[in-house]
Amino acid sequence: FAGSVSRRLARSGITVDVVEDGNRGCELAVQTKPDLILLTIELPQMNGFLVCKKLKKAPESSAIPIII
């Protein structure tokens, strides 16, 4: 699913990064400060709810909008 969504967004000129697990997603969000995070619940190592909670607690990422 992530592949098809990212391809469609990329065709519209949007830069997209896709990661496969919650830990890496949190790291990348803090590093790159994206304009928006599209998040799924089912992720290895850390589910989407925990990712969302972690990102919203961290001052570096708390303002990033997240769509689950």
Phi, psi and omega in degrees: 000317181299323180298314181291321178294316182294323178296318180295318178294319179298322178297336178270004178090011181268133177282129185232134171243133178241131175236156187261350179218158186297321180299313179295323178299317177296315179300313182294322180297318179292321182289316190258346181048066182293161177286335183202146174240124170262122191233135173260157181282319185274100178227149175288153175072319179209120183288167184300326178296318178291322176300312180301313180300315181296315181294323181286336177280332184279128180301329182290339185231002187296333182272355181285124177293142180233131173247122179260000000 
